[in-house]
Amino acid sequence: MAEIQYLNGDATSPQAKGPKVIAHICNDRGGWGKGFVLAISRRWPEPEAAYRRWHRERATNDFGLGAIQLIRVKPDTWVANMIGQHGIKAGRSSGPPIRYEAVRACLQHLATPAAQLNATIHIPRIGCGLAGGRWEHIEPLITSELTDKGLAVTVHDRP
């Protein structure tokens, strides 16, 4: 059983050795353009292009809440686009767009490929920015679905 590690730094540039997965939350509406995705797009074009294609072709694939998409961006680094947010925060929306059960499903889906890759997982405080989630609800999901299964997770907080 592993524990979540916390450190200050950029989640798009993990300093760990070996295979790495950078995981983040996406919405189910095809929107990419605010929050952590901007940092990903500044570093690599592939995750955004893959997400947009995944959404565009959603009638013939698994795109939807709880699904993940793993994109290799370097020989030892993958980005996991995880659909854990319903829509986007609008002016008069009824509550935050985060969907905790979808986040749980995403983390469950991430566990197997991360273990097969023997990868460490690197995240910002997923679901707690524009998605409006609360870390005290997200952290236990990470623990039960990833670290309790022996996967190393590092949360990167911006200094």
PEBEL-V504524 format. One record per residue. RES is the residue in three letters. SS is DSSP state (h for helix, s for strand, l for the rest). PHI is phi in degrees with one decimal (999 if undefined). Layout:
res;ss;phi
RES;SS;PHI
RES;SS;PHI
This chain:
res;ss;phi
MET;l;999
ALA;l;-99.3
GLU;l;-121.0
ILE;s;-70.9
GLN;s;-100.3
TYR;s;-117.7
LEU;s;-153.0
ASN;s;-81.2
GLY;l;156.6
ASP;l;-92.0
ALA;h;-65.3
THR;h;-83.8
SER;h;-135.9
PRO;l;-65.7
GLN;l;-95.5
ALA;l;-72.3
LYS;l;-86.5
GLY;l;82.2
PRO;l;-62.7
LYS;s;-136.4
VAL;s;-119.8
ILE;s;-100.6
ALA;s;-110.0
HIS;s;-152.2
ILE;s;-95.8
CYS;s;-120.1
ASN;s;-94.0
ASP;l;-96.1
ARG;l;-109.6
GLY;l;87.1
GLY;l;-84.4
TRP;l;-142.0
GLY;l;170.9
LYS;l;-139.4
GLY;l;79.1
PHE;h;-61.7
VAL;h;-60.8
LEU;h;-64.9
ALA;h;-66.1
ILE;h;-64.7
SER;h;-64.3
ARG;h;-65.6
ARG;h;-91.9
TRP;l;-144.7
PRO;l;-82.1
GLU;h;-61.4
PRO;h;-61.5
GLU;h;-66.2
ALA;h;-60.4
ALA;h;-65.0
TYR;h;-61.7
ARG;h;-62.6
ARG;h;-66.0
TRP;h;-56.5
HIS;h;-66.6
ARG;h;-59.1
GLU;l;-99.4
ARG;h;-60.3
ALA;h;-66.7
THR;h;-122.1
ASN;l;-141.5
ASP;l;-95.2
PHE;l;-54.7
GLY;l;161.3
LEU;l;-52.4
GLY;l;93.1
ALA;l;-87.5
ILE;s;-128.6
GLN;s;-135.7
LEU;s;-107.3
ILE;s;-121.4
ARG;s;-80.2
VAL;s;-113.8
LYS;s;-148.5
PRO;l;-53.7
ASP;l;-117.9
THR;s;-137.3
TRP;s;-124.5
VAL;s;-112.4
ALA;s;-104.4
ASN;s;-82.5
MET;s;-117.9
ILE;s;-85.9
GLY;s;-126.9
GLN;s;-132.7
HIS;l;-93.6
GLY;l;71.7
ILE;l;-130.2
LYS;l;-71.5
ALA;l;-109.8
GLY;l;-50.5
ARG;l;-119.2
SER;l;-70.7
SER;l;-97.4
GLY;l;92.9
PRO;l;-71.8
PRO;l;-76.4
ILE;s;-60.2
ARG;l;-126.9
TYR;h;-60.5
GLU;h;-66.2
ALA;h;-68.7
VAL;h;-62.5
ARG;h;-58.3
ALA;h;-62.4
CYS;h;-60.2
LEU;h;-65.6
GLN;h;-61.2
HIS;h;-68.3
LEU;h;-76.2
ALA;h;-56.7
THR;h;-65.4
PRO;h;-64.0
ALA;h;-63.0
ALA;h;-65.9
GLN;h;-62.3
LEU;h;-80.6
ASN;l;55.9
ALA;l;-96.6
THR;s;-87.5
ILE;s;-111.8
HIS;s;-125.5
ILE;s;-142.6
PRO;l;-79.6
ARG;l;-77.6
ILE;l;-53.7
GLY;l;77.1
CYS;l;-107.7
GLY;l;-96.3
LEU;l;-62.1
ALA;l;-71.6
GLY;l;79.8
GLY;l;-77.0
ARG;l;-115.6
TRP;h;-59.1
GLU;h;-66.6
HIS;h;-96.7
ILE;h;-78.3
GLU;h;-54.6
PRO;h;-63.7
LEU;h;-66.3
ILE;h;-63.1
THR;h;-61.8
SER;h;-70.1
GLU;h;-95.4
LEU;l;-125.2
THR;h;-67.7
ASP;h;-65.1
LYS;h;-97.6
GLY;l;87.3
LEU;l;-87.6
ALA;l;-81.9
VAL;s;-123.2
THR;s;-118.1
VAL;s;-95.3
HIS;s;-100.8
ASP;s;-98.2
ARG;l;-70.9
PRO;l;-65.5
